[in-house]
Amino acid sequence: MGSGTTRVVVGEFIKGEKNPKIIGVGESETIGLRHGYVVDGDALLTSVKNAIETAQNSSGIEIKRAFVSVGGVSLRGETSSGSTIISKADGEVTNLDTSKALQDCEDNLNLNNKKIIQTFPLSYRLDGKEVLGNPEGMRGTKLEAKALFITYSMKHLEDLISVLAAAGVETIDAIASPMAITQIALSERQKIVGVALVNIGHQTTSISVFENGTPISIHSFSIGSSDITNDIALGLKIPLEVAERFKQEGVNEDFSKKKLDEIIEARLYDIFESIENHLKKIKRNELLPAGIVFVGGGANILGLEELSRSVLKLPSSIGTSEVFGNSKTKLRDSCWFTALGLVISGRDSSGYSGGTLRNLFNDLKNAIKSSVKQLMP
């Protein structure tokens, strides 16, 4: 459920095939969601129902359960450290020890009305020495861990789950939108050497940085492609619909291309400045060999790659997908990558938070039933 568009993808996994067969899609304009959180439950429910109905009609399947992505301004990646004393008498590190160390990392977080969506161990130290890889099976006395926790506003998550429940859909799991997109847009090599995935959405932009195959940072900004559209509409004094077309296709002979470029570049500079400041904060500015990969509806803005290379001093490219080979389909547009990534994530959700969220979903049942009654016409 993006702030601009709600998208549903129905996929089928066939034995022997690496990628899913997409058997149904649906989309509708999102109303009632701002910067990733619900502001009008009734309006959002209508948007969700419309997208689901289209996907059901095209796939011939009734949708009762689904994976949902979460994004927007309350999505954060938070790093924390923790430690534990090795439990076995002979000092051998076991899965219990790594779990305890990670639990201590979590306990040291200040969650403050936030929910952990996913957890990624970043590094371990055994008796003060760095461990390369998994420490299990090694021997020592004290195990230290550092981990990245992807968090999301508990209230925002509850609201999203309630709207889906009102639409008759049970949430199987919630997955951070950058992690869903990663399944589609990034290669393992890119994630190992160092890469930033930037998703320019309708109202928000997120950046996810990967190294050694693991996310090391995730952050969201309250600026998106709709801000560029608004600037063009104001600067050229044209309707929003025309401004949106000019943003992606360029102006016609009645308007100045130079002025359009200046308007677009001014707002892109704001986005790039936010990206640069974040990369400096995590000490990765100009230090990502695989550069920056842009996805989302805003990735189609004219001149984005060239300006990014100039400002950020990093290789820049628009995210592409190999899932569909050379087939010409609207699903090749990166604005679909989040929904497509959810389908692939659903094939093997063991790396996600199913167990973590299960208790939350149980706790929410009564609250959701009450919310559903309020949302129903």
ABEGO torsion letter per residue (X at the ends): XBAABBBBBBBBBBBGBABBBBABBBBBBBBGBBGGBBABAAAAAAAAAAAAAAAAAAAGBBBABBBBBBBEAABBBBBBBBBBBBABAAGBBBAAAAAAAAAAAAAABBAGGBBBABBBBABBBBGGBBBBEBABGBBBABBBBBBBBBBBBAAAAAAAAAAAAAAGBBBABBBBAAAAAAAAABBAAAAAAEBBBBBBBAABBBBBBBBGGBBABBBBBBBBAAAAAAAAAAAAGBBAAAAAAAAAAEBBAABBAAAAAAAAAAAAAAAAAAAAAAAAAAGABGABAAEBBBBEAAAABBGAAAAAAAAAGBBBBBBBBAAAEABBBAAABAAAAAAAAAAAAAABAAABAAAAAAAAAAAAAAAAAAAAAAABX
